[in-house]
């Protein structure tokens, strides 16, 4: 199989509008695009964590414009997309946390559904947008059956977060069939990525940020659901996929022209390990103990096993996972220790350059 790389020449000078650029994944994406020579406009709320990769890496310095605004503000969003003169949109902005969605369901539904609706409506009206990537989640599938989920499998979300993202997928389908079905000048896709990990993640209720926080504060790793299995992948894996897909949509690649534009970007099955496996890895390399805490399972909708099929993306996008789970975890440990003496953006850039070079 010929393995597809990001086309460095394609991205040079391209104007890209990124929503959610202040988040963990958005910050890495901005650095990635900047290295490729793209001109990026970011649109998001201010960073929600302190510290944040966005602030530490001084992402604003590498952007054409950084706009602090709500994705639900349709008029402002459309105005800023037009002003950016972007031809490519990557929509990351979301309320991404399952636990938070239980406490704030209205905010979660409004942000995720209205935000996606505003992007779709904006693309419909702004004809120079040629390529649009809408990020949903790996949690859109009906998990009543334990399986390796393909893009064709039934969708279903019981918790507010997952349900809101399933709604985004239905919105997307409606707009494609109603407005973009035979429109080859404007191409759109949704992407369902596995659990992303990487240096600079300070998000709440995520395993590795919690491990690093507990290790620093309590000198031990606290695990609540040690047997849960997730499709772990370094953040650069899905970002690489977004960029490859965006290129193909922009160029109206005939190999994917008539394929349904919903894509899984997940690791190989060998990377789908348990929470306990991750905990043990950090315990060994940081020389700290693990404590398992019995979880009060009020979030019963969360499945214990979640695995994605990446067959479609491998076959048609020629995308493939590059880094093993062990290498990804090592890169996080490197980032964690190097930040004490090096500029965070420099660390991200060096890891991106290494990633790009690998076949």
C-alpha positions, -999 to +999 in steps of 0.1 A: +000+000+000+012+035-009+012+055+023+000+091+019+019+120+034+007+156+039+016+175+007+039+202+019+036+223-013-002+222-011-004+240+023+020+267+016+001+300+015-033+283+019-057+303+041-073+281+067-100+290+093-097+269+124-124+269+151-115+258+186-079+269+180-073+276+217-078+240+228-053+213+231-059+197+196-064+232+181-031+244+194-012+215+179-031+220+146-021+256+144+016+248+150+013+220+124-003+243+098+022+271+105+051+247+099+035+239+065+033+275+056-004+280+059-020+312+069-043+305+098-072+324+113-084+310+147-119+314+162-126+302+197-133+310+233-103+319+255-084+289+268-104+271+295-074+258+314-045+274+332-019+266+321-028+259+285-008+249+255-022+278+236-007+303+260+025+284+268+034+280+231+023+316+223+001+304+194-012+339+187+023+348+174+019+324+144-016+333+134-030+357+109-057+366+135-069+351+168-105+357+174-120+352+209-157+346+202-185+320+207-192+295+179-229+301+186-226+337+174-236+332+138-233+368+126-198+372+140-187+338+128-198+344+092-182+379+092-149+366+104-149+337+079-155+361+051-128+385+063-102+356+065-108+348+028-102+312+038-108+283+014-105+256+040-123+253+073-114+228+101-141+229+127-129+217+161-148+241+185-170+220+209-178+212+245-158+180+245-162+165+280-186+137+289-187+145+326-192+182+320-221+174+297-240+159+325-237+190+346-242+214+317-264+196+291-279+227+276-246+244+270-232+211+255-261+207+231-261+244+221-224+246+216-220+214+196-252+214+176-256+252+169-218+255+163-219+228+136-251+242+121-235+277+119-205+262+101-226+243+076-248+273+069-218+295+065-202+271+040-235+270+021-235+308+018-197+315+013-190+299-020-152+302-019-150+276+009-138+246-010-129+221+018-145+217+052-136+192+079-161+188+108-147+170+138-172+149+158-161+120+180-155+082+182-183+082+208-211+086+181-216+048+178-243+027+193-223+008+219-250-017+229-229-042+209-192-047+216-176-044+182-149-027+162-169+002+149-170+010+112-183+042+096-214+022+084-224+010+119-254+024+137-250+057+155-263+063+190-254+085+220-270+082+255-251+109+274-255+146+264-221+149+249-223+118+226-259+126+217-250+161+207-223+148+184-246+122+169-270+152+162-240+169+144-236+138+122-273+139+113-271+177+106-242+171+083-260+143+064-291+166+059-270+194+046-250+171+023-281+156+008-300+189+006-273+214-006-240+198-015-248+164-031-237+173-066-216+203-056-180+194-065-166+228-058-175+226-021-166+194-004-173+185+032-166+156+056-170+146+092-142+128+111-145+106+141-112+104+158-100+080+186-088+092+220-061+118+214-031+121+237+000+143+236+022+168+254+005+200+265-029+186+273-042+202+305-079+193+300-100+181+329-113+145+332-088+131+308-066+102+318-030+114+311-034+150+323-049+135+355-020+111+358+006+139+355-014+161+379-018+133+405+019+123+401+029+159+409+004+166+436+000+132+454+031+113+443+009+085+430-013+077+400-050+074+408-071+052+384-109+051+385-118+027+356-087+006+351-103-019+328-118+005+303-102+001+268-098+030+245-084+037+210-054+058+221-034+078+195-010+107+195-027+139+186-006+142+155-022+111+140-057+125+135-043+160+126-023+143+099-056+127+087-075+160+088-049+176+065-047+147+041-085+146+038-087+184+035-063+182+005-083+155-012-116+174-007-100+206-020-087+189-051-120+170-056-100+137-056-120+113-078-110+083-056-131+096-028-156+117-048-185+092-045-177+078-010-198+088+020-178+115+037-177+101+073-142+089+083-128+071+113-092+081+122-082+056+149-052+036+158-044+000+149-061-024+173-027-031+190-029+005+204-063-001+220-052-007+256-067-004+290-065+025+314-045+003+337-020-003+309-015+034+305-012+038+343+014+011+346+035+026+318+036+060+336+041+043+369+072+025+356+088+054+339+080+080+366+088+056+395+055+062+413+028+039+426-007+033+414-039+036+435-071+023+421-102+041+434-136+025+431-157+047+408-192+057+415-206+047+381-232+075+376-221+077+340-234+043+329-236+053+292-198+052+289-188+019+274-159-001+288-146-010+253-143+013+224-124+004+193-125+020+158-119+004+124-095+025+103-098+003+072-117+029+051-091+057+058-062+034+051-077+022+018-090+055+003-070+082+020-038+062+022-036+075+058-021+052+084-011+054+120+026+061+124+035+059+161+029+029+184+013+035+217+046+031+235+062+058+213+033+081+218+036+078+255+073+084+254+067+116+234+044+127+262+070+120+288+096+138+267+073+168+264+066+167+302+103+168+311+116+191+283+091+219+291+112+226+321+141+239+300+127+244+265+101+265+247+069+245+244+063+255+208+098+243+199+091+209+215+059+206+195+076+217+163+104+191+167+079+163+173+059+174+142+090+175+120+099+140+132+064+128+126+063+142+090+095+125+081+083+091+090+067+070+063 
